Amino acid sequence: MLIFLIKVNLAVVLFWALYRVAFRKLTFFQWNRFYLMGSLVLSFILPLFNLQWEDSLGTAVDVRGIDWIYVDHLASSPVALSEHTATWSPASVLLMVYLLVALTLLVRSAFRFRKLFLSMGRSRRIRKGSVRIYVHDQGSGSFTLFRRIYLDRFVYENRLRPVLRHEMVHAVQLHSLDLLFMEFVVAMLWFNPFVFVLLRYVRDNHEYLADHYAYGTQGSLREYLECLREETVRYFSPVPASYFNSSTIKKRIIMLTTYKSNRNKKWRYLGVLPLLAILLVVFHTPAEQSLAVSAPGPLIDSNGAPSQFPLPEKYLEKITWGFDQTAIHPINKKKTTHMGIDVAAPAGTPVFAMGDGVVKKAVEEKGWGKMIVLDHGDGYATFYGHLDEIHVEAGVRVKGGEVVGKVGNTGQSTGPHLHFEVRLNGQHLNPADFY
């Protein structure tokens, strides 16, 4: 989840930068609306892609993305435990804080949305149809909520028709849906300051859109500007409501009086294509055929001991805690001597049997999470901990190199990895002596 959030926020920042540099001052407001909302949706979708393109590109070009596995390892050092005490890890505390703030923001939005609806409950409806119009006495200015337009009594009594035309644009184009989605984005990415800037851009662009259509349909620019002057009070709410008044009156006047952008400048929007390509490359995890097949090499050495590395060979360089190494445990903060090896790998990476043997145990145990124990005979046994999936059952005979499970983050672990041990008659041995 951490890597996913990093990718989403990276995409949001890059899309924001492109909008600010290339599109923000253009008068193609409808195009800007599609860009702003589309870029946010893509920010959540693109990190889910994992393109496998080495085979198609061949040796003509070496395309490599960021090693997200290494990034994940830096964020949370994997640790395997044989202890049975349940403790909180720093990663789990951060996750709880993130989820708590996100839930709080969602609940707050829901309550304010409900409060707004209740406060408008006594408004008088003056028009039925697909777009309903109400008159209220709340002194909160005129605003639109989905297909409902709430006119301030002052506007209604003084027949400020530009206000109604403006709000009608919000209602017909359903700008409230954009704001509702932005409430979700802000809640999910509350720690990213660029998200709040994007929220302001979305609101501003809604006002530009409504001004453009309302002024362009009928009436003079002078009449419209005078109407803006009359409406000087705005009730700013985080709920998905579009208000005629805004703190961006100056910007709106500038946009109203600015010459329309040259149509040729629409070519700028093609700048999205290279940005998408960059994001796909950055988010890409290079394909490795070794994930689908057993790693090559001898399965049994001359002494009959297991000799197969339990993961694809590329992870030989991903050992994060070696055998018989003493370090401060990141969870219980105690000095601990490690009696196996930890190998960082993404969740779902296949785990191989180190050699021929019989499954002695395939269960989920406290501390170990999902684990497998293989009996290789002559007193040798191998242990595989913190698995995401177990593909064998106790009592089944397996061949060396056979996939017995997949890497995970179960039990007392701070990140996806495999905890692996080799024992001879119950005594811990250095796994590096066997592969």
ZAMARGU-4260 file (C-alpha; in steps of 0.2 Angstrom, whole numbers, plus 5000, padded with zeros to 4 digits):
<rodrens>
0) 5000/5000/5000 | 5015/5012/5004 | 5022/5010/4986 | 5005/5013/4979 | 5002/5029/4988
5) 5020/5035/4983 | 5016/5032/4965 | 4999/5040/4966 | 5006/5056/4974 | 5020/5056/4962
10) 5008/5056/4948 | 4997/5070/4956 | 5012/5081/4958 | 5017/5079/4939 | 5000/5081/4933
15) 4998/5097/4944 | 5015/5104/4937 | 5009/5101/4919 | 4993/5110/4922 | 5001/5125/4930
20) 5014/5127/4917 | 5004/5123/4901 | 4985/5125/4904 | 4980/5135/4919 | 4979/5152/4909
25) 4970/5145/4894 | 4952/5149/4892 | 4948/5131/4886 | 4938/5129/4903 | 4929/5113/4897
30) 4946/5105/4892 | 4954/5110/4908 | 4940/5102/4918 | 4942/5085/4908 | 4961/5087/4911
35) 4960/5090/4930 | 4947/5076/4934 | 4955/5064/4921 | 4972/5066/4928 | 4967/5063/4946
40) 4958/5047/4940 | 4973/5041/4931 | 4984/5045/4946 | 4975/5031/4955 | 4974/5019/4940
45) 4992/5020/4932 | 5001/5013/4948 | 4991/4997/4946 | 4999/4994/4929 | 5014/4982/4928
50) 5018/4981/4910 | 5029/4967/4904 | 5038/4974/4889 | 5056/4967/4889 | 5052/4953/4877
55) 5043/4964/4864 | 5057/4977/4865 | 5071/4965/4864 | 5089/4971/4865 | 5085/4987/4855
60) 5082/4997/4871 | 5084/4994/4889 | 5069/5001/4898 | 5070/5001/4917 | 5058/5008/4930
65) 5062/5013/4948 | 5066/4998/4959 | 5050/5000/4969 | 5055/4984/4979 | 5071/4993/4985
70) 5060/5008/4989 | 5048/4998/4999 | 5063/4990/5009 | 5070/5007/5013 | 5053/5012/5020
75) 5051/4996/5031 | 5065/4985/5035 | 5058/4967/5034 | 5060/4957/5050 | 5055/4939/5054
80) 5051/4934/5072 | 5051/4917/5081 | 5044/4926/5096 | 5026/4926/5101 | 5023/4943/5108
85) 5012/4954/5098 | 5019/4972/5096 | 5015/4987/5085 | 5028/4991/5072 | 5032/5009/5066
90) 5024/5004/5049 | 5008/4998/5056 | 5007/5014/5068 | 5009/5025/5052 | 4996/5016/5043
95) 4984/5018/5057 | 4987/5036/5058 | 4985/5038/5040 | 4968/5028/5040 | 4962/5038/5055
100) 4965/5055/5047 | 4957/5049/5030 | 4942/5042/5039 | 4940/5058/5050 | 4940/5069/5034
105) 4927/5058/5025 | 4916/5058/5041 | 4918/5077/5042 | 4913/5079/5024 | 4898/5068/5027
110) 4892/5078/5042 | 4894/5095/5033 | 4885/5088/5018 | 4871/5083/5029 | 4871/5099/5039
115) 4869/5109/5023 | 4855/5098/5017 | 4846/5101/5034 | 4849/5119/5034 | 4841/5121/5017
120) 4826/5109/5022 | 4814/5124/5024 | 4819/5132/5007 | 4804/5136/4996 | 4804/5128/4980
125) 4799/5139/4965 | 4802/5127/4951 | 4801/5109/4947 | 4809/5098/4934 | 4826/5091/4931
130) 4834/5106/4939 | 4825/5112/4954 | 4826/5130/4961 | 4824/5135/4979 | 4824/5151/4988
135) 4831/5152/5005 | 4834/5164/5019 | 4850/5157/5026 | 4861/5172/5021 | 4874/5160/5013
140) 4873/5167/4996 | 4867/5157/4980 | 4874/5140/4977 | 4871/5124/4968 | 4871/5106/4974
145) 4870/5093/4961 | 4853/5097/4952 | 4847/5109/4965 | 4849/5128/4964 | 4847/5138/4980
150) 4845/5156/4977 | 4847/5169/4991 | 4832/5179/4994 | 4841/5195/4989 | 4845/5188/4972
155) 4827/5182/4970 | 4819/5198/4975 | 4830/5209/4965 | 4829/5197/4949 | 4847/5195/4947
160) 4846/5184/4932 | 4864/5182/4928 | 4866/5173/4945 | 4852/5161/4940 | 4861/5158/4923
165) 4877/5155/4932 | 4870/5142/4944 | 4861/5134/4930 | 4878/5130/4922 | 4884/5122/4938
170) 4868/5111/4939 | 4867/5106/4921 | 4886/5101/4920 | 4885/5093/4937 | 4900/5101/4944
175) 4895/5094/4961 | 4901/5077/4956 | 4918/5084/4953 | 4919/5092/4970 | 4912/5075/4978
180) 4926/5066/4970 | 4939/5079/4976 | 4932/5076/4994 | 4937/5058/4992 | 4954/5063/4984
185) 4958/5075/4998 | 4954/5062/5011 | 4965/5049/5003 | 4980/5060/5000 | 4978/5073/5014
190) 4997/5073/5017 | 5000/5080/5000 | 4999/5099/4999 | 4997/5099/4980 | 4980/5090/4982
195) 4973/5105/4991 | 4980/5116/4977 | 4971/5105/4964 | 4955/5107/4974 | 4956/5126/4972
200) 4960/5124/4953 | 4944/5113/4951 | 4933/5125/4960 | 4941/5140/4951 | 4938/5132/4934
205) 4920/5128/4938 | 4917/5147/4941 | 4926/5151/4925 | 4915/5138/4915 | 4899/5145/4923
210) 4904/5163/4920 | 4909/5159/4902 | 4892/5151/4898 | 4881/5163/4908 | 4889/5178/4901
215) 4890/5171/4883 | 4872/5166/4882 | 4864/5183/4884 | 4866/5200/4893 | 4881/5212/4893
220) 4897/5211/4901 | 4894/5226/4911 | 4878/5219/4918 | 4887/5203/4923 | 4901/5212/4932
225) 4888/5223/4941 | 4880/5207/4947 | 4897/5200/4953 | 4899/5216/4963 | 4881/5215/4971
230) 4885/5197/4977 | 4899/5200/4989 | 4895/5187/5003 | 4900/5169/5000 | 4898/5154/5012
235) 4913/5143/5009 | 4909/5125/5012 | 4919/5109/5009 | 4904/5099/5003 | 4901/5097/4985
240) 4892/5114/4982 | 4896/5127/4969 | 4894/5145/4974 | 4891/5160/4964 | 4902/5170/4975
245) 4920/5166/4978 | 4936/5172/4985 | 4942/5172/4967 | 4931/5186/4960 | 4947/5195/4954
250) 4952/5180/4944 | 4935/5178/4937 | 4934/5196/4931 | 4951/5194/4923 | 4946/5178/4914
255) 4929/5187/4909 | 4939/5201/4901 | 4953/5191/4894 | 4954/5187/4875 | 4950/5169/4871
260) 4965/5158/4869 | 4970/5154/4851 | 4963/5137/4845 | 4980/5132/4840 | 4985/5131/4858
265) 4974/5116/4860 | 4989/5106/4854 | 4997/5109/4871 | 4985/5096/4878 | 4995/5083/4868
270) 5008/5086/4882 | 4998/5073/4892 | 5004/5059/4881 | 5023/5060/4885 | 5019/5063/4903
275) 5009/5046/4903 | 5023/5037/4895 | 5035/5044/4908 | 5024/5038/4922 | 5022/5021/4914
280) 5041/5019/4913 | 5043/5026/4931 | 5030/5014/4938 | 5036/4999/4928 | 5044/4985/4938
285) 5055/4976/4925 | 5049/4958/4920 | 5059/4944/4926 | 5056/4927/4918 | 5064/4918/4933
290) 5048/4922/4942 | 5038/4909/4932 | 5051/4895/4932 | 5062/4887/4945 | 5079/4894/4947
295) 5093/4884/4939 | 5106/4874/4948 | 5109/4858/4958 | 5095/4853/4969 | 5105/4841/4981
300) 5123/4843/4984 | 5135/4828/4986 | 5131/4826/5005 | 5112/4825/5002 | 5109/4842/5010
305) 5097/4854/5002 | 5105/4867/4990 | 5092/4877/4981 | 5090/4895/4984 | 5072/4897/4989
310) 5068/4913/4978 | 5073/4918/4960 | 5091/4921/4959 | 5090/4940/4957 | 5085/4941/4976
315) 5102/4935/4981 | 5106/4953/4983 | 5091/4957/4993 | 5096/4949/5009 | 5091/4962/5022
320) 5096/4952/5038 | 5109/4939/5038 | 5112/4924/5048 | 5120/4926/5066 | 5119/4944/5064
325) 5115/4954/5080 | 5105/4970/5078 | 5092/4981/5087 | 5075/4973/5083 | 5064/4986/5075
330) 5048/4980/5083 | 5053/4976/5101 | 5068/4987/5101 | 5079/4973/5109 | 5096/4967/5104
335) 5092/4951/5094 | 5103/4938/5085 | 5095/4932/5069 | 5095/4913/5066 | 5090/4913/5048
340) 5090/4925/5033 | 5077/4938/5028 | 5076/4941/5009 | 5066/4956/5003 | 5054/4952/4988
345) 5037/4959/4982 | 5022/4950/4989 | 5017/4936/4977 | 5035/4931/4972 | 5036/4912/4971
350) 5045/4903/4985 | 5054/4887/4980 | 5058/4871/4990 | 5076/4871/4994 | 5077/4853/4990
355) 5067/4836/4989 | 5058/4833/5005 | 5041/4830/5014 | 5030/4844/5020 | 5031/4843/5039
360) 5020/4858/5043 | 5010/4870/5032 | 5000/4881/5044 | 4999/4899/5051 | 5007/4902/5067
365) 5008/4917/5078 | 5024/4927/5074 | 5029/4917/5059 | 5012/4920/5050 | 5009/4908/5036
370) 5024/4896/5036 | 5030/4879/5029 | 5042/4867/5036 | 5050/4854/5024 | 5059/4838/5031
375) 5073/4834/5019 | 5079/4818/5028 | 5095/4815/5037 | 5090/4828/5050 | 5089/4842/5038
380) 5074/4854/5039 | 5070/4871/5030 | 5058/4884/5037 | 5049/4897/5026 | 5040/4911/5035
385) 5028/4926/5032 | 5021/4919/5017 | 5006/4926/5008 | 5000/4909/5000 | 5004/4891/5004
390) 5003/4879/4989 | 5006/4863/4998 | 4999/4852/5012 | 5007/4843/5027 | 5012/4825/5022
395) 5015/4829/5003 | 5032/4825/4995 | 5039/4840/4985 | 5054/4841/4973 | 5068/4853/4975
400) 5064/4869/4965 | 5045/4866/4966 | 5034/4881/4970 | 5028/4879/4988 | 5021/4896/4992
405) 5022/4915/4988 | 5031/4929/4998 | 5020/4939/5009 | 5019/4950/5025 | 5010/4939/5037
410) 5014/4937/5055 | 5025/4949/5064 | 5033/4957/5049 | 5036/4975/5044 | 5037/4972/5025
415) 5035/4959/5011 | 5049/4946/5013 | 5054/4928/5016 | 5061/4922/5032 | 5071/4907/5029
420) 5080/4895/5040 | 5090/4879/5039 | 5092/4867/5053 | 5101/4850/5056 | 5094/4840/5070
425) 5086/4856/5077 | 5102/4866/5077 | 5102/4882/5066 | 5114/4882/5051 | 5119/4896/5040
430) 5108/4895/5024 | 5122/4903/5014 | 5132/4887/5016 | 5119/4877/5006 | 5115/4887/4990
</rodrens>
